[in-house]
Amino acid sequence: MEFALSEEQEILMDSVKKMLDENISIDNLREHSKGDDSLRKSLRKLIIDMGLPGLMIPEEYGGSGLGVLEASLVAEQLGSYAAPSPWIGSSIMAPTAILFDKENNLAEKWLPLIASGEITACVSLSEVIGKRSDLGLVLDGTNVSGVSIFGIDGELNPTIIITAVDDNLILVETDNNGVEINEIPTIDSTRPVVEIIFDSSKCQIITGGKDAIQKTIDVGRIGLAADLLGASQNMINKAVEYSLERKQFERVIGSFQAVKHMCAEMAADLEPCRSLMWYAAYSQDFIKDEASLLACHAKAHLSEIGQDIARTSTQVFGGMGFTDLLGMHYWFKRVGLSRQILGGPERVRKEAALIQGFEL
């Protein structure tokens, strides 16, 4: 059996790659990191013009009706270019949560707005992954209070927030007087995360309980694994390109066996990750019994491999790898943050062990 991307999936990936290649450079990433918001806004418009926000939303709600695999291919390209644009939370996790129970009235109201790009959705599930003792949310009837941190895709004034309290997945509209969103400074300027403060904010329960929460986390982990795959591949490409240009002792450093081994080992480590990510994404729609386990494996493994590649590729550049001139640090930092969002590899592997029936 051959498992490969279809022609339509290849076209989707190539189209996104071409758009990003024409619009993202080291120079505008550098300006973005200094606070210039023009790149984020221009990318958002281009993504909307391509009809991408509704990729996973059924056609009846104005979307394309595609699956997690297609959305992950887009995430891979966004990671490859370190694109500062909402995607994993707003276009993967939020539709998944809202669609978990199609009988609710949330899909009809919100999915057409997400699909058209008119609104973005922030997803904050830190309560489930690892709650801090001094933070947390409390649900009182239809009101929620407290603090949730590390929300994804909250940087462009999201209209709705999806978060969790105990075993409940909830949706909060940000036009509530009791909602405050603050950006949290992190090492990665290309993917902001936010802190959300609720003060008796009105909310709606998204039916599905623990299963809905887990499904939303699973697809988010797949999206992050794809982002890590794209960032890692780009760092390898840049390292190989540099090794064929940089000269020492009147020879390109790529001709030295030690450097060849570094590049070859990175490529060999990453290539199996591609099929793992594809299969994990495919399972979300078609192999439900394996979906959670594969999401854990993909996120944990790409987190480890991504970290190794980020370190090794930067070493190929020598001291220049850490300078703003070459910009490798944008991907280095993106890999570092993606590794921790929705659970670091140690936490995620523990979940995988529990799924398989091992007692810890």
C-alpha positions in Angstrom: 0.0 0.0 0.0 1.3 3.4 -0.9 0.6 6.2 1.5 1.3 9.6 -0.1 -0.2 12.9 -0.6 -2.9 13.3 -3.3 -2.5 15.7 -6.2 -4.9 18.1 -4.5 -3.0 18.0 -1.3 0.3 18.7 -3.1 -1.4 21.6 -4.9 -2.6 23.0 -1.6 0.8 22.8 0.0 2.6 24.3 -3.0 0.1 27.2 -3.2 0.7 28.1 0.5 4.4 27.7 0.1 4.5 30.0 -2.9 2.4 32.7 -1.1 4.6 32.6 1.9 7.8 32.6 -0.2 6.7 35.8 -1.9 5.7 37.6 1.2 8.1 36.6 4.1 11.7 37.4 4.3 14.3 37.7 7.1 14.0 41.4 6.9 10.3 41.6 7.6 10.5 38.9 10.3 13.2 41.1 11.9 10.8 44.1 11.7 8.0 42.1 13.1 10.1 41.1 16.1 10.7 44.8 16.8 6.9 45.4 17.0 5.9 46.2 13.4 2.5 44.5 13.0 2.3 44.9 9.2 3.5 41.4 8.3 1.0 39.7 10.6 -1.9 41.8 9.1 -0.8 41.3 5.5 -0.4 37.5 6.0 -3.8 37.3 7.6 -5.4 39.0 4.6 -3.6 36.7 2.1 -4.6 33.7 4.1 -8.3 34.9 4.0 -8.0 35.6 0.3 -6.9 32.0 -0.3 -9.9 30.7 1.7 -7.7 28.9 4.2 -9.4 29.8 7.5 -12.3 27.5 6.6 -10.2 24.6 5.5 -11.6 22.2 8.1 -15.1 23.7 8.2 -17.9 21.8 6.3 -19.2 23.3 3.1 -22.6 23.9 4.7 -21.0 26.5 6.9 -18.9 28.2 4.2 -15.8 26.1 4.5 -13.9 23.7 2.3 -14.8 20.5 4.2 -11.2 19.2 4.3 -9.5 17.3 7.1 -6.8 17.5 9.7 -4.2 16.3 7.3 -4.8 19.2 4.9 -4.8 21.7 7.8 -1.5 20.2 9.0 0.1 20.6 5.6 -0.7 24.3 5.9 0.7 24.3 9.4 3.9 22.7 8.1 4.4 25.5 5.6 3.7 28.2 8.2 6.3 26.7 10.4 8.8 26.5 7.6 8.5 30.2 7.1 8.1 31.1 10.8 4.9 32.8 9.7 3.3 35.1 12.4 -0.3 34.3 11.7 -3.1 32.6 13.6 -3.8 29.0 12.5 -3.5 26.1 14.9 -6.0 27.6 17.5 -8.4 29.5 15.2 -8.5 27.2 12.1 -7.8 23.7 13.6 -8.7 23.5 17.2 -11.7 25.9 17.4 -13.6 24.2 14.5 -12.9 20.8 15.9 -14.3 21.8 19.3 -17.4 23.5 17.9 -18.1 20.5 15.6 -17.6 17.8 18.2 -21.4 17.8 18.8 -23.1 19.0 15.6 -26.4 19.3 17.4 -25.5 22.4 19.3 -26.3 25.9 18.0 -22.7 27.1 18.0 -21.7 25.8 14.6 -24.3 27.7 12.7 -23.4 30.9 14.5 -19.6 30.9 14.6 -18.3 28.6 11.8 -19.3 30.8 8.9 -17.6 33.7 10.6 -14.4 31.7 11.1 -14.5 30.4 7.6 -14.8 33.8 6.0 -12.0 35.2 8.1 -14.3 37.7 9.7 -13.3 36.6 13.2 -10.5 34.6 14.9 -10.8 32.2 17.8 -8.4 31.9 20.7 -8.0 28.5 22.3 -6.6 28.1 25.8 -6.4 24.7 27.3 -3.6 25.1 29.8 -6.1 24.1 32.5 -6.0 20.6 31.2 -2.3 20.3 30.3 -0.9 21.7 33.5 -2.6 24.1 35.9 -0.5 26.4 38.1 -1.5 26.5 41.7 -2.1 30.2 41.8 -4.1 30.2 38.6 -7.2 28.4 37.2 -10.8 28.8 36.3 -14.0 28.4 38.3 -17.4 27.8 36.7 -20.4 29.2 38.5 -23.5 28.3 36.5 -23.0 30.1 33.2 -20.3 32.4 34.4 -16.5 31.7 34.5 -13.9 33.5 36.5 -10.1 33.2 36.9 -7.0 33.2 34.8 -6.0 31.0 31.8 -2.6 31.2 30.3 -0.8 30.3 27.1 -3.9 30.8 24.9 -3.1 30.2 21.2 -4.1 32.7 18.5 -5.2 35.4 20.8 -3.2 38.2 19.2 -5.7 39.6 16.7 -8.5 40.6 18.9 -10.3 37.2 18.9 -14.1 37.3 19.0 -14.4 34.0 20.9 -12.3 32.1 23.4 -12.5 28.3 23.8 -11.2 27.0 27.1 -11.8 24.3 29.7 -13.0 24.2 33.3 -12.8 20.8 35.0 -14.5 18.5 32.5 -16.2 21.2 30.6 -15.2 22.8 27.3 -16.6 26.3 27.2 -16.9 29.2 24.7 -16.7 32.8 25.8 -17.4 35.8 23.7 -14.8 38.5 24.2 -17.3 41.4 24.1 -18.1 40.4 27.7 -17.1 43.2 30.0 -15.4 40.6 32.2 -12.8 39.4 29.6 -9.2 40.8 29.5 -6.6 39.5 27.1 -2.9 40.2 27.6 0.0 39.0 25.5 2.6 37.0 27.4 6.2 37.7 26.5 8.0 34.6 25.3 11.2 33.8 23.4 9.3 33.4 20.2 8.1 36.6 18.5 6.5 34.8 15.7 3.8 33.0 17.7 2.4 35.1 20.6 0.5 33.4 23.4 -1.9 35.2 25.7 -3.2 35.3 29.2 -7.0 35.6 29.6 -8.6 37.0 32.7 -12.3 36.2 33.2 -14.4 38.0 35.8 -17.8 36.4 36.0 -17.8 36.2 32.2 -20.8 34.7 30.5 -20.0 31.4 28.8 -21.6 28.5 26.9 -20.9 24.9 27.5 -19.6 23.0 24.4 -21.2 19.5 24.8 -18.8 16.6 24.8 -17.1 16.9 28.1 -13.7 15.1 28.4 -13.9 13.6 24.9 -14.4 17.0 23.3 -11.5 18.5 25.3 -9.2 15.6 24.3 -10.1 15.7 20.7 -9.4 19.5 20.6 -6.0 18.9 22.3 -5.2 16.1 19.9 -5.7 18.1 16.7 -3.7 21.0 18.3 -0.8 18.7 18.9 -0.9 17.4 15.4 -0.8 21.0 14.1 2.2 21.8 16.4 3.9 18.6 15.2 3.4 19.8 11.6 4.7 23.3 12.5 7.8 21.7 14.1 8.3 19.5 11.0 8.3 22.6 8.7 10.6 24.6 11.0 13.0 21.7 11.3 13.1 21.1 7.5 13.8 24.8 6.9 16.7 24.8 9.4 18.2 21.8 7.6 17.8 23.4 4.2 19.5 26.6 5.5 22.3 24.7 7.1 23.1 22.7 4.0 22.9 25.8 1.8 25.3 27.6 4.1 27.7 24.7 4.3 28.1 24.9 0.5 28.9 28.6 0.6 31.0 29.1 3.7 34.7 28.5 3.2 37.5 27.5 5.6 41.0 26.6 4.6 40.0 27.5 1.0 37.3 24.7 1.0 33.6 24.9 1.5 32.8 23.6 5.0 30.3 21.2 3.4 33.2 19.2 2.0 34.4 18.4 5.6 33.3 15.0 6.7 32.2 16.2 10.2 29.8 18.7 8.6 28.5 16.2 6.1 27.7 13.8 9.0 25.8 16.6 10.9 23.6 17.4 7.9 23.1 13.8 7.0 22.1 12.8 10.5 19.6 15.7 10.7 18.0 14.7 7.4 17.9 11.0 8.5 16.3 11.9 11.8 13.6 14.1 10.3 12.5 12.1 7.3 10.6 9.4 9.3 8.8 12.2 11.1 7.0 13.2 7.9 5.1 10.0 7.5 4.4 9.9 11.3 2.8 13.3 11.1 0.8 12.4 8.0 -0.5 9.2 9.6 -1.3 10.9 12.9 -3.2 13.6 11.1 -5.0 11.1 8.9 -6.0 9.1 11.9 -7.9 12.0 13.4 -10.5 11.7 10.7 -10.4 8.0 9.8 -8.8 5.9 12.6 -10.5 7.1 15.7 -9.1 4.3 18.0 -5.5 5.3 17.4 -6.1 9.1 17.1 -5.1 10.2 20.6 -2.1 7.8 20.8 -0.7 8.9 17.5 -1.2 12.6 18.3 0.9 12.0 21.5 3.6 10.2 19.5 3.8 12.8 16.8 4.0 15.8 19.2 6.5 14.2 21.5 8.8 12.8 18.8 8.8 16.0 16.6 9.5 18.0 19.8 12.6 16.0 20.5 13.8 15.8 16.9 13.0 19.5 16.3 15.1 20.5 19.3 18.1 18.4 18.1 17.9 19.8 14.6 17.6 23.4 15.9 20.7 22.9 17.9 22.7 21.0 15.2 21.8 23.3 12.3 22.8 26.3 14.3 26.1 24.7 15.0 26.7 24.3 11.3 26.6 28.1 11.1 29.0 28.4 13.9 28.8 31.7 15.9 26.9 33.3 13.0 24.0 31.1 13.7 23.0 33.1 16.8 23.1 36.5 15.2 20.2 38.5 13.9 22.0 38.9 10.5 21.2 35.3 9.5 18.0 35.0 11.5 18.3 31.3 12.3 17.2 32.1 15.9 13.6 32.8 14.7 13.2 29.1 13.9 15.3 28.0 16.9 12.9 29.9 19.2 9.8 28.7 17.4 10.9 25.1 17.8 11.5 25.8 21.5 8.1 27.2 22.2 6.2 24.7 20.0 7.9 21.9 22.0 6.2 23.1 25.2 2.7 24.3 24.0 0.0 21.7 24.8 2.5 19.6 26.8 6.2 19.0 26.6 7.5 15.6 25.3 7.8 14.1 28.9 4.2 15.0 29.7 2.9 13.8 26.4 4.7 10.5 26.6 3.1 9.8 30.0 -0.3 10.3 28.4 0.7 7.9 25.6 1.7 5.3 28.2 -1.6 5.7 30.0 -3.5 5.3 26.7 -1.7 2.0 26.1 -2.6 0.7 29.6 0.8 1.2 31.4 0.6 2.2 35.0 3.0 5.0 36.0 
